[in-house]
Amino acid sequence: AGLWGLPSTPWYASAVHAPRGEFAAAWRDVLGDEAEAPEHRGSLRHAITRYRLRVEVFAARARPGWRPPAPWVRCGPDRAAAIPWSSLALKVLGRAGAANEI
């Protein structure tokens, strides 16, 4: 569909099925070991066709000069406003407090 999303972990049938530490490992893969610890910003609900999701939202700031690994890109508010975000990404950005930056 050409819509952009945000880094995430795989989806599970329930939190019970999610491997412990998977989020922390995924966070380090994208932001590196020197990133600040992620802050939990809450959860939200979203539906995609027949799937009902509960999404836990975390946010952190990368260190200055950080460059993301492919396929991710770093962009400021001026560039982010022109990106065709998925509806889930827009919800997550809003919950993370970044919606006013795009």
N, C-alpha and C positions, 0 to 999 in steps of 0.2 A: 504493500500500500504506500510505501515511500515515507512512512511516518517514523520519527525518531523516538527512541526510548532512553532509559537510564540504566546504568549497571545494576544487575540484580543477581540473585541466586536462583537455582531451579525451584519450580513449584512443587509442593508436596500436598498430599491429601489432607494432612493435618500437621500441626506443629510437632506432634509426637513422632512423626516420620522424618523430620528434618535432622540430619546429623549434627551433633554438637560441634560448635566451632566452625561450621561451614561459612557462616556470615563473616566472621573475623578473617578467615582465609581469603574469601572473595574480596573483602575490603582491602586487604594488603596487596592482592594481585593487581587491583586497579590503582590504588593510591600510593602503594609502597609502604615500607616499614616506618618511614619517618612521618607519616600523616598523623594528625591528632586523632585521639580516640573518637569514634562516632558517637553522636548524641541521639538517643531515641526521641523521635518527634511525635510518636503516636501511631495509630493504625487507621486504616480506612478500608472501606468495602468497595469492590468493583466487580462488574460482571462482563464476561466475554462469551458471547453466544450462550452455551449452557453451563459454563463454568462460573461459579461464585467464589470470588477471592476475598481473603482478608490479607491486606498488605501491611507489613510493619515498615515504618519509614524511619530511616536514620540519616543524619547529615553530619558533615565535618568539612573543614577547610583544608585543602591541600597546601603544602608548603610553597612559598614563593619560588617560581622558576620550574615547578613540577611540570613534566610533560607526560600525558597519559599514554599507556600502551595501545597499540592498534587493537580494535577498530575505534576506540574512543577518541574524542576530541575535547579540548578545553576551549570554552568560549565565554566571553563576557556578555553582559546584558544586551549590548547593542547587537551582537550576532545572534544571541538566543531568541530574540524577538522575531527573527525571520525564519526560524526553524519550524517545520511542520511537526509539532509534538503529537504523540498519541494522547488520547483522552486520559489513559492511566498515568502517563508521564506528567501531564498537567495537574492531575490530582496530587501526585506525589510531590511535585514542586510546590504546590500550594501548602501542603501539610508541612513540608520542610521549611517553609517561610521564604522560599525563593521566588514565588509567583510575582512579587512586586519588582523583581529584577529582570523579568522578561516582558 
